Amino acid sequence: MPQELDEQPLRVDLTTQACDTCRKRKVKCHLPRPVSGAAARCGRCERLNRPCTFLMPAKVRGPKKRLAARGHSPQTPTSDHSVRSLQDRDSVPTSFRAYPTDDICDRRLFKKMLQDYLEYMYPVVPIIHRPSFRRRLEEDRDCDDAGFLGLEIAMAANIVAAMPSRFNEYRSNYPPLRFCTRREMVWACYQKAMGLRTPDHFEQINFQKFATTYLFCAAFMQLGEHNWSRMLQSEAMQLARMLNLHNISEYVGLNHIETQLRKKGFWLVFYAFIHGQLQNMFGERLSYLDPSQLLSLNPEDLMPVEVEDEQIFENEILTPCTSNPCLVTGFNLHSRVFWAAARNPRLKEPQDEPCPCTRARDPVVEMNYIRDQLHTLKFLLDDIPPLLRPWMPMDGDIPAAVDADRVRSDFATMRANLHVTHLWVQSLLLDRLEATQSRHHSIQSATADLDPVVMDAQALWREREELCRQLFFVLHSLPQVNLEANGLHLAYKVRDIAASLLACPFHPDAPESQRATEYLQHSSNILARLDRSENMNTIHLQSWIDTDRITDRN
């Protein structure tokens, strides 16, 4: 027999039981004929120069039992991604550790999602204390802490929902993300988080539970799932009320980290409150604050300290070593814009504020109040740090930092959020002013045209045109990735500003009408890049069905 054929593995060379190395790799185990005086090793162990052992116990055939690892319940399935990644390595691992996030994706990919949240989403939704979160993430605290696990999952859902470009990158990862759509992943994350709740979930509350619910509310909103978002927003508001985020006197006894987080949490809920005040088309949204509570608030008491998270510890806050602004500076400016939408910041005392009932009864009082609000808002951001102004700052304005590009990107994301919100609030107030003027005209039609407080349709349109021009300036001065990090909130604000130009009061051949057509076309092109939701936009439509009103006509 030729020598080449004699060296080929015969069927009798296959062992009846694979060695430990081949079993882990799930490959056939070829055991050559033993050489006199030498320990027999299979071909793979010989090539890898490893001992050929048979120490692993044999398992019964049939479906594998689910692994009960640290931090798992016995019913938690272990992802095949992490197993395959271990099998494909050149070296055979000596131990295997499962993580409670393995049924979502590979552990390294999951941590990458959380790092992406810190990099892209944190400037807009700073709902965590970065140093504390990073430390707990490095320690794999989610293996023991179900609350922290829920927060992590909500953050991963948020980055996927808000940034389609990141989701596409996760899908091309190895091992790849198993979800085909962003909606599929967000829904899986939400179901997993709900499965972590115990019967006494609401008996003991904390800021982490509020943050988890808030992040899921934002994630469903980013997908265009407005009904789910509404329901989760109600839960987030209830937790915020139970935690007394709006009551500064209840902050006594909290450490500095918790105080800073709760102040940020208040404003995040306040933003949703103002959205409901200005866009509650069907009256279906619940209110976070009633008018008397709103009048009793002092916004300055609830403003977070303007230092980065890295300078805040439980028992002390370090003084910044530079006068350069931080992200909290932009967050506070953004909060002041929303506050100006609720109350005129020039009116310091509650007694100076016209009663909402009086404003509702008297259109003239309401018109004067709105015009005063608009005037205040127009100049609210005139004196802000260069890093937060609409145009791109010079390199010399970037604070001294290890990663200047990261700082520049964070502030770009913040600038988009700040200035588009500033223009959007003015646009909605103009809509309210126009509606109030129409009501005033219907009451006093004989004298409305002579009333000095009334702005005619053409004057209102020119104000809207100026807002639209400023909007284009902001959007074109910022990179796409920083616009995307603001999610659908940004797209909806752009749409509201642009839609106000549809009712152009000028003749179709007039230059103003031609500019309106050009602005609308340009806005459509911008929205095609910003609005990447997987559902049709139904924020201004009734998207729910009352099944009790459906009758069978057959």
BATORPA-377462 format. One record per residue (C-alpha): x, z, y; residue in one letter; residue number from 1. Coordinates in steps of 0.02 Angstrom, whole numbers, plus 32768, in hexadecimal, padded with zeros to 4 digits. Last residue first. Example, Ala and Ser with C-alpha at 12.3 -4.5 7.8 and 13.67 -1.06 7.14 Angstrom:
2
82AC, 8165, 7FCB, s, 2 $
8267, 8186, 7F1F, a, 1 $
This chain:
554
71CA, 81E5, 8834, n, 554 $
71DB, 822A, 88E4, r, 553 $
7240, 82C2, 88B4, d, 552 $
7253, 8327, 8952, t, 551 $
72F8, 8353, 89A7, i, 550 $
72E5, 83DB, 8A2A, r, 549 $
731E, 8464, 89B3, d, 548 $
73BC, 83FC, 8996, t, 547 $
73FC, 841D, 8A46, d, 546 $
7488, 839F, 8A4D, i, 545 $
752D, 83B6, 8AA7, w, 544 $
7593, 833C, 8B0E, s, 543 $
7532, 8346, 8BB1, q, 542 $
759F, 82DA, 8C1F, l, 541 $
761C, 8301, 8CAA, h, 540 $
76A3, 8341, 8C32, i, 539 $
7678, 82BA, 8BB4, t, 538 $
771C, 8259, 8BB1, n, 537 $
771C, 81F4, 8B10, m, 536 $
7783, 8241, 8A87, n, 535 $
7839, 822D, 8A4F, e, 534 $
787B, 8260, 8AF9, s, 533 $
790C, 81FB, 8B40, r, 532 $
78D4, 8200, 8BF6, d, 531 $
7975, 81F6, 8C5A, l, 530 $
79B2, 8146, 8C38, r, 529 $
7909, 80EE, 8C44, a, 528 $
78E3, 8163, 8CD5, l, 527 $
7971, 8117, 8D3B, i, 526 $
7932, 8066, 8D1D, n, 525 $
7881, 8099, 8D4C, s, 524 $
78C2, 80EB, 8DEB, s, 523 $
7916, 8048, 8E1D, h, 522 $
7875, 7FE9, 8E05, q, 521 $
7816, 806A, 8E6A, l, 520 $
7896, 8067, 8EF6, y, 519 $
7891, 7FA8, 8F01, e, 518 $
77D3, 7FA5, 8F07, t, 517 $
77D3, 802D, 8F8E, a, 516 $
7855, 7FCB, 8FF1, r, 515 $
77E3, 7F34, 8FEF, q, 514 $
7752, 7F9E, 9028, s, 513 $
77B8, 7FE7, 90B7, e, 512 $
77F0, 7F39, 90ED, p, 511 $
7739, 7F05, 9106, a, 510 $
76F2, 7E79, 909B, d, 509 $
7686, 7EED, 9032, p, 508 $
7641, 7F3F, 90D0, h, 507 $
7671, 7FF6, 90DE, f, 506 $
761C, 8090, 9091, p, 505 $
768C, 8094, 8FF6, c, 504 $
7632, 80F4, 8F6C, a, 503 $
76B7, 80DA, 8EE7, l, 502 $
773E, 8133, 8F4A, l, 501 $
770B, 81DF, 8F09, s, 500 $
7731, 81A3, 8E5A, a, 499 $
77EC, 81A2, 8E82, a, 498 $
77F2, 825C, 8EA9, i, 497 $
778A, 828C, 8E11, d, 496 $
77F0, 821C, 8D9E, r, 495 $
7895, 8265, 8DDA, v, 494 $
7851, 8314, 8DBB, k, 493 $
7818, 82E3, 8D0D, y, 492 $
78C2, 8299, 8CE3, a, 491 $
791F, 8334, 8D1F, l, 490 $
78B6, 83AC, 8CB7, h, 489 $
78C8, 8330, 8C28, l, 488 $
797B, 8364, 8C09, g, 487 $
79F2, 83AF, 8C89, n, 486 $
7A85, 838B, 8C14, a, 485 $
7A5A, 82D2, 8C22, e, 484 $
7A83, 82D0, 8CDB, l, 483 $
7B2D, 831D, 8CB8, n, 482 $
7B4F, 829E, 8C2E, v, 481 $
7B1C, 820F, 8CA1, q, 480 $
7BA3, 8237, 8D22, p, 479 $
7B6A, 8269, 8DD2, l, 478 $
7B6C, 820D, 8E79, s, 477 $
7AE5, 8191, 8E49, h, 476 $
7A64, 8218, 8E29, l, 475 $
7A83, 8274, 8ECD, v, 474 $
7A7C, 81D8, 8F3A, f, 473 $
79E3, 8199, 8EE0, f, 472 $
7989, 823D, 8F05, l, 471 $
79BA, 8237, 8FBC, q, 470 $
7968, 818D, 8FCA, r, 469 $
78CC, 81CD, 8F72, c, 468 $
78BE, 8262, 8FE7, l, 467 $
78CA, 81EB, 907C, e, 466 $
783F, 817F, 9034, e, 465 $
77D2, 8218, 901D, r, 464 $
77E3, 8248, 90D5, e, 463 $
77BD, 8193, 9103, r, 462 $
7720, 819B, 9098, w, 461 $
76E2, 8237, 90F1, l, 460 $
76F8, 81E3, 919A, a, 459 $
7698, 814A, 915B, q, 458 $
7609, 81B3, 9117, a, 457 $
75EE, 8210, 91BB, d, 456 $
7632, 82BE, 91D7, m, 455 $
75AF, 833C, 9210, v, 454 $
75E7, 83D0, 927A, v, 453 $
75BE, 8378, 931E, p, 452 $
7504, 8367, 92F4, d, 451 $
74C3, 82CC, 934C, l, 450 $
749E, 8269, 92AE, d, 449 $
744B, 8302, 9262, a, 448 $
73CC, 8316, 92ED, t, 447 $
732D, 82C5, 92AA, a, 446 $
735B, 82DA, 91F3, s, 445 $
7361, 8396, 9202, q, 444 $
733F, 83D3, 9151, i, 443 $
736C, 8331, 90F7, s, 442 $
7408, 831F, 9161, h, 441 $
7440, 83D0, 9136, h, 440 $
742D, 83AA, 907D, r, 439 $
7492, 830A, 9093, s, 438 $
7515, 836B, 90F5, q, 437 $
7520, 83E9, 9067, t, 436 $
753E, 835D, 8FE9, a, 435 $
75C6, 8311, 9057, e, 434 $
761A, 83BA, 906B, l, 433 $
7615, 83D8, 8FB0, r, 432 $
7667, 8330, 8F90, d, 431 $
76E9, 8356, 9015, l, 430 $
7708, 83FD, 8FBE, l, 429 $
7724, 839F, 8F1B, l, 428 $
77A6, 832F, 8F6D, s, 427 $
77FF, 83C2, 8FBE, q, 426 $
780A, 8419, 8F14, v, 425 $
7851, 837A, 8EC6, w, 424 $
78D8, 8366, 8F4B, l, 423 $
791E, 8415, 8F2F, h, 422 $
790B, 8404, 8E73, t, 421 $
7971, 8363, 8E78, v, 420 $
79F3, 83BF, 8EDF, h, 419 $
7A0B, 8458, 8E72, l, 418 $
7A01, 840D, 8DC4, n, 417 $
7A73, 837B, 8DEC, a, 416 $
7AEC, 83F0, 8E45, r, 415 $
7AF0, 8466, 8DAF, m, 414 $
7B20, 83DB, 8D37, t, 413 $
7BA8, 83A2, 8DAF, a, 412 $
7BE2, 8457, 8DC1, f, 411 $
7BFC, 8467, 8D06, d, 410 $
7C55, 83BF, 8CFE, s, 409 $
7CD1, 83ED, 8D86, r, 408 $
7CF5, 8495, 8D34, v, 407 $
7D15, 843F, 8C8C, r, 406 $
7D86, 83BF, 8CDD, d, 405 $
7DE8, 844C, 8D32, a, 404 $
7E0F, 849C, 8C8B, d, 403 $
7E8C, 8529, 8CA5, v, 402 $
7E40, 8552, 8D4C, a, 401 $
7E6A, 8550, 8E05, a, 400 $
7DC4, 852E, 8E57, p, 399 $
7D9A, 8477, 8E79, i, 398 $
7D93, 8455, 8F34, d, 397 $
7E3D, 83FF, 8F35, g, 396 $
7DFC, 837C, 8EBD, d, 395 $
7D7C, 8346, 8F3F, m, 394 $
7CC7, 836B, 8F1C, p, 393 $
7C4C, 82E6, 8EDE, m, 392 $
7BB9, 82D9, 8F56, w, 391 $
7B1C, 8342, 8F4C, p, 390 $
7B6C, 83E5, 8F88, r, 389 $
7B8E, 846A, 8F05, l, 388 $
7C4C, 8464, 8F02, l, 387 $
7C4C, 845C, 8FC0, p, 386 $
7BFD, 850A, 8FCD, p, 385 $
7B4E, 850E, 901C, i, 384 $
7B18, 8509, 90D2, d, 383 $
7A95, 847E, 90D9, d, 382 $
7A3B, 84B2, 903A, l, 381 $
79A0, 8502, 9089, l, 380 $
7992, 8482, 9115, f, 379 $
78FF, 841D, 90D1, k, 378 $
78B9, 84B4, 9076, l, 377 $
7895, 8511, 9118, t, 376 $
783F, 847C, 9167, h, 375 $
77DA, 845D, 90CA, l, 374 $
77A1, 8512, 90C2, q, 373 $
776C, 850D, 9179, d, 372 $
7708, 846E, 9157, r, 371 $
76B8, 84C4, 90C2, i, 370 $
7684, 855C, 9129, y, 369 $
7640, 84F3, 91B8, n, 368 $
75D9, 848B, 913E, m, 367 $
7595, 8526, 90E5, e, 366 $
7562, 8579, 9188, v, 365 $
750C, 84D7, 91BC, v, 364 $
74B7, 84C6, 9113, p, 363 $
7460, 8570, 9126, d, 362 $
740C, 85B4, 908A, r, 361 $
749D, 859D, 9010, a, 360 $
751A, 85DA, 9090, r, 359 $
74B2, 8676, 90AD, t, 358 $
74A9, 8698, 8FF2, c, 357 $
7565, 867C, 8FDF, p, 356 $
7581, 8702, 9066, c, 355 $
75F6, 86C7, 90EE, p, 354 $
76A3, 8716, 90D9, e, 353 $
76DB, 8783, 916B, d, 352 $
7695, 881E, 9116, q, 351 $
7708, 87FE, 9082, p, 350 $
77A3, 8812, 90F0, e, 349 $
7835, 8798, 90F7, k, 348 $
77D7, 86FD, 912C, l, 347 $
7867, 8681, 913F, r, 346 $
786E, 8670, 9081, p, 345 $
77C3, 8619, 9081, n, 344 $
7778, 8649, 8FDB, r, 343 $
7760, 85F0, 8F34, a, 342 $
77BE, 854D, 8F55, a, 341 $
7841, 85AD, 8FB9, a, 340 $
785C, 8619, 8F1F, w, 339 $
787F, 857C, 8EB9, f, 338 $
7905, 8547, 8F35, v, 337 $
794A, 85F9, 8F37, r, 336 $
795B, 85F3, 8E7A, s, 335 $
79C2, 8553, 8E85, h, 334 $
7A33, 85A8, 8F04, l, 333 $
7A46, 863A, 8E8D, n, 332 $
7A75, 85C9, 8DFC, f, 331 $
7AF2, 856C, 8E69, g, 330 $
7B49, 860E, 8E97, t, 329 $
7B3E, 8645, 8DE1, v, 328 $
7BA7, 85AD, 8DB5, l, 327 $
7C37, 85F1, 8E1C, c, 326 $
7C66, 85D8, 8ED1, p, 325 $
7D1A, 85E0, 8F0D, n, 324 $
7D48, 8680, 8F69, s, 323 $
7DCE, 86AB, 8EEA, t, 322 $
7E05, 8747, 8E8B, c, 321 $
7D53, 8770, 8E5B, p, 320 $
7D2F, 882B, 8E58, t, 319 $
7D1C, 886B, 8DA7, l, 318 $
7C75, 88AF, 8D71, i, 317 $
7C78, 8952, 8D10, e, 316 $
7C29, 89B7, 8C83, n, 315 $
7BE2, 8931, 8C0F, e, 314 $
7C5B, 88AC, 8C48, f, 313 $
7C46, 881F, 8CC4, i, 312 $
7CDC, 87B9, 8CFC, q, 311 $
7CD3, 873B, 8C6C, e, 310 $
7C1C, 871E, 8C95, d, 309 $
7C4B, 86CC, 8D3A, e, 308 $
7C27, 8726, 8DDD, v, 307 $
7B99, 8714, 8E59, e, 306 $
7B35, 87AE, 8E28, v, 305 $
7A88, 8778, 8DEE, p, 304 $
79FC, 876E, 8E70, m, 303 $
796D, 87E6, 8E47, l, 302 $
797C, 8859, 8EDE, d, 301 $
7991, 87C1, 8F4F, e, 300 $
78E9, 877D, 8F18, p, 299 $
7887, 8813, 8F58, n, 298 $
77E5, 8814, 8EF7, l, 297 $
7747, 8868, 8F38, s, 296 $
76F4, 87C7, 8F70, l, 295 $
7708, 8779, 8EC4, l, 294 $
76C0, 8813, 8E72, q, 293 $
7627, 8809, 8EE3, s, 292 $
760F, 8750, 8EC0, p, 291 $
7614, 8764, 8E01, d, 290 $
76B3, 8741, 8DA0, l, 289 $
76D6, 86E7, 8CFC, y, 288 $
763C, 8679, 8D06, s, 287 $
75E8, 862A, 8C6E, l, 286 $
75DE, 856E, 8C69, r, 285 $
753A, 8518, 8C41, e, 284 $
7503, 84F6, 8CF3, g, 283 $
74F6, 843D, 8CCD, f, 282 $
7576, 83F9, 8D48, m, 281 $
75E3, 8494, 8D52, n, 280 $
766F, 8433, 8DA7, q, 279 $
76A0, 8499, 8E41, l, 278 $
7678, 8549, 8E06, q, 277 $
76A9, 8524, 8D52, g, 276 $
7750, 84DC, 8D86, h, 275 $
7764, 8576, 8DF4, i, 274 $
774A, 85EA, 8D5F, f, 273 $
77C3, 8583, 8CF5, a, 272 $
7848, 859E, 8D79, y, 271 $
781B, 8657, 8D7D, f, 270 $
783E, 8663, 8CC3, v, 269 $
78F0, 8626, 8CDF, l, 268 $
78FA, 8698, 8D77, w, 267 $
78CF, 8733, 8D14, f, 266 $
7949, 8706, 8C89, g, 265 $
79D7, 86FA, 8D05, k, 264 $
79AF, 87A9, 8D41, k, 263 $
79A1, 87E3, 8C8E, r, 262 $
7A4B, 879E, 8C60, l, 261 $
7AA1, 87EF, 8CF5, q, 260 $
7A53, 8898, 8CCF, t, 259 $
7A81, 888C, 8C17, e, 258 $
7B36, 8868, 8C40, i, 257 $
7B3F, 88F1, 8CC4, h, 256 $
7AF9, 897A, 8C53, n, 255 $
7A41, 89A8, 8C5B, l, 254 $
7A0D, 8A59, 8C8A, g, 253 $
79A7, 8A29, 8D22, v, 252 $
7969, 8975, 8D14, y, 251 $
78B4, 89AF, 8D1B, e, 250 $
78BD, 89C1, 8DD9, s, 249 $
78E3, 8907, 8DE6, i, 248 $
7838, 88D8, 8DA3, n, 247 $
782D, 881E, 8D7A, h, 246 $
788B, 882A, 8CD5, l, 245 $
7817, 88B5, 8CA0, n, 244 $
7846, 88A1, 8BE6, l, 243 $
778D, 889D, 8BB8, m, 242 $
776F, 881D, 8C43, r, 241 $
77FD, 87AF, 8C06, a, 240 $
77BD, 87BE, 8B54, l, 239 $
7712, 8783, 8B8D, q, 238 $
775F, 86F5, 8BF0, m, 237 $
77C2, 86BB, 8B58, a, 236 $
7726, 86C1, 8AEC, e, 235 $
76C4, 865A, 8B6A, s, 234 $
7754, 85DF, 8B76, q, 233 $
7750, 85CF, 8ABA, l, 232 $
769A, 8598, 8AC3, m, 231 $
76B8, 851E, 8B51, r, 230 $
7751, 84D2, 8AFB, s, 229 $
76F0, 84B3, 8A5C, w, 228 $
766C, 8458, 8AC2, n, 227 $
76EF, 83FA, 8B27, h, 226 $
774D, 83AB, 8A95, e, 225 $
77AA, 8330, 8B07, g, 224 $
784D, 834D, 8AA9, l, 223 $
789B, 83A8, 8B3D, q, 222 $
77FF, 8416, 8B46, m, 221 $
7817, 8445, 8A90, f, 220 $
78CA, 847A, 8AB3, a, 219 $
789B, 84DB, 8B51, a, 218 $
781C, 8544, 8AF2, c, 217 $
789A, 855B, 8A66, f, 216 $
7918, 859B, 8AE6, l, 215 $
7899, 8612, 8B32, y, 214 $
786B, 865A, 8A88, t, 213 $
7921, 867D, 8A5E, t, 212 $
7946, 86C4, 8B0B, a, 211 $
78B4, 873E, 8B00, f, 210 $
78EE, 877B, 8A56, k, 209 $
799E, 8792, 8A9B, q, 208 $
795C, 87F2, 8B31, f, 207 $
7919, 887B, 8AC1, n, 206 $
787B, 88AA, 8A64, i, 205 $
7852, 8929, 89DD, q, 204 $
779C, 892B, 89A5, e, 203 $
7791, 886F, 89BF, f, 202 $
77EF, 8842, 891F, h, 201 $
77A0, 88D1, 88BB, d, 200 $
775C, 885E, 8832, p, 199 $
7807, 880A, 8824, t, 198 $
783F, 876A, 8878, r, 197 $
78C9, 8706, 8825, l, 196 $
784F, 8684, 87E2, g, 195 $
781E, 865A, 8894, m, 194 $
78D4, 862B, 88B7, a, 193 $
78D7, 85B9, 881F, k, 192 $
7836, 8565, 8854, q, 191 $
787B, 854B, 8904, y, 190 $
791D, 8501, 88C2, c, 189 $
78BF, 8489, 8850, a, 188 $
784F, 8454, 88E2, w, 187 $
78E5, 8437, 8951, v, 186 $
793A, 83D1, 88C8, m, 185 $
78A5, 8360, 88A5, e, 184 $
7882, 8348, 895E, r, 183 $
7935, 830F, 8979, r, 182 $
791F, 8288, 88F8, t, 181 $
7974, 8259, 8854, c, 180 $
79A9, 8308, 8821, f, 179 $
7A36, 8317, 87A2, r, 178 $
7AC2, 8331, 8820, l, 177 $
7B59, 82D8, 87DB, p, 176 $
7BE3, 8321, 876E, p, 175 $
7C41, 82D9, 87C3, y, 174 $
7BF9, 82BA, 8872, n, 173 $
7B9C, 821B, 889D, s, 172 $
7AF5, 8276, 88AC, r, 171 $
7B46, 82FA, 891A, y, 170 $
7B7D, 8270, 8991, e, 169 $
7ACD, 822C, 899B, n, 168 $
7A8D, 82DB, 89C1, f, 167 $
7B0D, 82ED, 8A4C, r, 166 $
7AD0, 824C, 8A9E, s, 165 $
7A1B, 8284, 8A8D, p, 164 $
7A3E, 831A, 8AFF, m, 163 $
79AC, 8390, 8B23, a, 162 $
7961, 83A3, 8A75, a, 161 $
7A08, 83B1, 8A1A, v, 160 $
7A4F, 842D, 8A98, i, 159 $
79B0, 8496, 8A8F, n, 158 $
79A2, 8498, 89D2, a, 157 $
7A55, 84D8, 89C5, a, 156 $
7A2F, 8560, 8A45, m, 155 $
7992, 8593, 89E5, a, 154 $
79F6, 859E, 8943, i, 153 $
7A78, 860D, 8996, e, 152 $
79F2, 8681, 89DD, l, 151 $
799E, 8691, 8933, g, 150 $
7A44, 86BC, 88E2, l, 149 $
7A63, 873F, 8968, f, 148 $
79BD, 8790, 893E, g, 147 $
79DE, 8786, 8882, a, 146 $
7A81, 87E7, 8895, d, 145 $
7AEC, 87F4, 87F8, d, 144 $
7B26, 8742, 87D5, c, 143 $
7B00, 8714, 888A, d, 142 $
7B92, 8783, 88BC, r, 141 $
7C0B, 86FD, 8887, d, 140 $
7C98, 875A, 88E0, e, 139 $
7CC6, 86BF, 8944, e, 138 $
7C10, 86AC, 8978, l, 137 $
7C05, 8762, 89AD, r, 136 $
7C9E, 874E, 8A1A, r, 135 $
7C60, 86AC, 8A65, r, 134 $
7BB8, 86FA, 8A8F, f, 133 $
7C06, 8792, 8AE2, s, 132 $
7C79, 8725, 8B4A, p, 131 $
7BEC, 86AD, 8B7D, r, 130 $
7B63, 8727, 8BAD, h, 129 $
7AC7, 86C5, 8B7D, i, 128 $
7A32, 8678, 8BD8, i, 127 $
7A97, 8609, 8C4C, p, 126 $
7A1B, 8576, 8C3F, v, 125 $
7A58, 84EF, 8CB9, v, 124 $
7B13, 8514, 8CBD, p, 123 $
7B07, 8548, 8C03, y, 122 $
7AC6, 849F, 8BC7, m, 121 $
7B63, 8433, 8BC5, y, 120 $
7BFC, 8497, 8B90, e, 119 $
7BAD, 8535, 8B4C, l, 118 $
7B2C, 84CD, 8AF0, y, 117 $
7BB5, 845B, 8AB0, d, 116 $
7C0F, 84F3, 8A6A, q, 115 $
7B6E, 8522, 8A10, l, 114 $
7B5E, 8473, 89C8, m, 113 $
7C15, 8478, 8990, k, 112 $
7BF1, 851B, 8936, k, 111 $
7B69, 84C4, 88D3, f, 110 $
7BDD, 8433, 88AB, l, 109 $
7C61, 84AA, 8867, r, 108 $
7BDD, 8504, 87FF, r, 107 $
7B99, 8466, 87B1, d, 106 $
7AE1, 844D, 87D9, c, 105 $
7A37, 849F, 87DE, i, 104 $
7A32, 84E9, 872E, d, 103 $
7AE3, 8529, 874B, d, 102 $
7AAA, 8596, 87DE, t, 101 $
7AA2, 8638, 8779, p, 100 $
7B57, 8621, 8746, y, 99 $
7B9A, 860D, 8694, a, 98 $
7C48, 8643, 8663, r, 97 $
7CA9, 85F5, 85D5, f, 96 $
7D4D, 8637, 858E, s, 95 $
7DF3, 85F6, 854A, t, 94 $
7DDF, 854E, 859D, p, 93 $
7E25, 84B5, 8543, v, 92 $
7EA1, 8457, 85AC, s, 91 $
7E8B, 83A0, 85D8, d, 90 $
7DE2, 83BF, 8627, r, 89 $
7D4C, 835C, 85EA, d, 88 $
7D00, 83E9, 8586, q, 87 $
7CFC, 845C, 861D, l, 86 $
7CA0, 83DD, 8688, s, 85 $
7C28, 83BE, 85F8, r, 84 $
7BFB, 8476, 85EE, v, 83 $
7BE2, 8485, 86AC, s, 82 $
7B6E, 83EF, 86AE, h, 81 $
7B08, 8427, 8616, d, 80 $
7AB3, 84A9, 8683, s, 79 $
7A8B, 8552, 8635, t, 78 $
79D3, 8579, 8622, p, 77 $
7993, 861F, 8666, t, 76 $
791C, 8670, 85E8, q, 75 $
7996, 86F7, 85B2, p, 74 $
79A0, 8730, 8668, s, 73 $
7A41, 8703, 86BB, h, 72 $
7AB4, 8766, 8732, g, 71 $
7B3B, 8775, 86AF, r, 70 $
7B13, 86FD, 8625, a, 69 $
7A81, 86F0, 85AE, a, 68 $
7A9F, 8645, 8561, l, 67 $
7A0A, 85E9, 851C, r, 66 $
7A11, 85D4, 8462, k, 65 $
7A43, 8528, 8428, k, 64 $
79C4, 84C2, 83C9, p, 63 $
79E7, 84AA, 8310, g, 62 $
7A7A, 84C5, 829C, r, 61 $
7AC1, 8570, 8281, v, 60 $
7B65, 859A, 82D4, k, 59 $
7C0F, 85B0, 8282, a, 58 $
7C7B, 8637, 82CE, p, 57 $
7D10, 8600, 8337, m, 56 $
7DB5, 8631, 82E4, l, 55 $
7DE5, 858D, 8291, f, 54 $
7E8D, 8572, 82E5, t, 53 $
7EFF, 84DC, 82FD, c, 52 $
7F85, 851F, 8371, p, 51 $
7FA2, 84AB, 8406, r, 50 $
8025, 8424, 8420, n, 49 $
7FA4, 83B2, 8473, l, 48 $
7FCE, 8322, 83FC, r, 47 $
7FD8, 8395, 8365, e, 46 $
7F35, 83EA, 8399, c, 45 $
7EE2, 8340, 83A0, r, 44 $
7F27, 8305, 82F8, g, 43 $
7EF6, 839F, 8299, c, 42 $
7F7C, 8420, 8272, r, 41 $
7FC5, 8450, 81C9, a, 40 $
8048, 84D6, 81C8, a, 39 $
80EF, 8494, 818C, a, 38 $
8156, 84B6, 80EB, g, 37 $
811E, 8418, 8090, s, 36 $
80BE, 83A5, 8104, v, 35 $
8003, 83BC, 8100, p, 34 $
7F96, 8321, 80EC, r, 33 $
7F4A, 82FA, 8194, p, 32 $
7EB5, 835C, 81DA, l, 31 $
7E45, 82EC, 8243, h, 30 $
7DC3, 834C, 82AA, c, 29 $
7D36, 82E3, 82F2, k, 28 $
7D07, 8309, 83A5, v, 27 $
7C96, 838B, 83F9, k, 26 $
7D1C, 83BE, 8477, r, 25 $
7CFF, 8476, 8454, k, 24 $
7CF5, 8453, 839A, r, 23 $
7D95, 83EC, 83A0, c, 22 $
7DF7, 847D, 83EC, t, 21 $
7DAE, 8500, 8377, d, 20 $
7DD2, 849C, 82DA, c, 19 $
7D4B, 8432, 828B, a, 18 $
7CFE, 846B, 81E6, q, 17 $
7CF4, 83F9, 814E, t, 16 $
7D94, 83A8, 8189, t, 15 $
7DA2, 82EC, 8194, l, 14 $
7E3B, 82B0, 8132, d, 13 $
7DCA, 8281, 809E, v, 12 $
7D84, 81F8, 810D, r, 11 $
7E33, 81AE, 811C, l, 10 $
7E9D, 81B8, 81B8, p, 9 $
7F12, 811F, 81C3, q, 8 $
7FC6, 8146, 8193, e, 7 $
7FBA, 80F1, 80E7, d, 6 $
7F77, 8054, 8138, l, 5 $
8011, 8042, 81A5, e, 4 $
8088, 8065, 8113, q, 3 $
8047, 7FD4, 80AB, p, 2 $
8000, 8000, 8000, m, 1 $
